[in-house]
Amino acid sequence: MQAAGIHMVRIAEFAWSTMEPEEDKFEFGWLERAVALAARHDISVVLGTPSAAPPAWLTQKYPDTLVIDENGRRAPHGNRQQCSLTSTRYRELTRRIAEEMAKRFGQNPCVIGWQIDNEYGPVSYDQDTHRQFQQWLKARYKTLNSLNEHWSTRYWSQTYDNWQEIPIPVGEHNPGLKLEWQRFTTDSFRDFNRNQVEVIRAHADRHQFITHNFMGWYDGFDHYVLSQDLDMASWDDYVGTGHLNPA
């Protein structure tokens, strides 16, 4: 890598099971050796928090953290991004591993920055997320009359008389509802992101930057809003699939 001119590596964002093989049992020795080895070859390190790839013990013990898709099916363990970013329990667990990493590496001179999670994308259609969305709408519109007027819900008999009647949009739907769902998703992802940013900043050297790696031309949330809590935005350039121009 040194001979190839590589001067920076990003590691650990999918290594949760190796850093916390059992709940509350943290093992960072291997990661410290990797950081030190990179430094010996003049390679700086960006550490990624592993919240995009939860360990099996977590999803088995806390199945309520798993994503529910739009057809009501709970994601199985495996692959990645199978946990709900709106889950209160999952946020507690991801905050804890991020904080433990920051305590261990926040003052390491070989670590120049942090990446939160990895390529935010999937949303969950579980009951708790649905309830959070309805509460978010109530805080935004104050009254159902205001919501109904803004969304023109008389069209196709979509008028709502109770906040609990408002669904999560699946497929084609009222454009006002779909827009607000994306705004809610943006706010939820930003909260999830900021939850880890806060604990890292509390322990990290001020020279260590914090970023998140966005992907493709994904439009499921507002990237500008989520980026407000970051020092800079990053983007994954998949050269092998034709992404040659980062602009």
Number of C-alpha atoms within 10 A of each C-alpha: 12 12 7 6 9 12 15 17 14 14 18 15 19 19 19 21 18 15 21 18 16 14 12 11 8 16 15 15 10 11 18 14 11 13 22 18 13 19 17 11 13 16 19 21 23 22 24 25 28 23 27 25 21 26 23 15 15 19 19 13 10 12 15 18 25 25 25 22 15 15 8 12 12 19 19 15 19 12 10 14 22 24 28 24 29 23 19 13 14 22 20 13 16 22 23 16 21 23 23 19 22 23 16 14 24 25 16 17 14 20 25 21 22 29 24 26 23 21 17 20 16 16 22 24 22 22 12 14 21 17 16 14 23 21 14 17 20 14 10 12 13 12 13 16 14 12 20 17 11 12 16 16 17 11 9 8 8 14 18 15 11 10 16 12 11 17 14 20 17 10 8 7 10 15 12 14 19 16 13 17 21 17 18 18 23 19 17 21 22 20 17 24 24 19 18 24 21 14 19 25 17 13 17 24 18 12 12 20 17 23 23 24 17 18 16 12 7 12 10 15 21 16 16 10 13 20 18 12 17 18 14 12 17 16 14 14 16 13 10 7 7 8 12 10 8 10 4
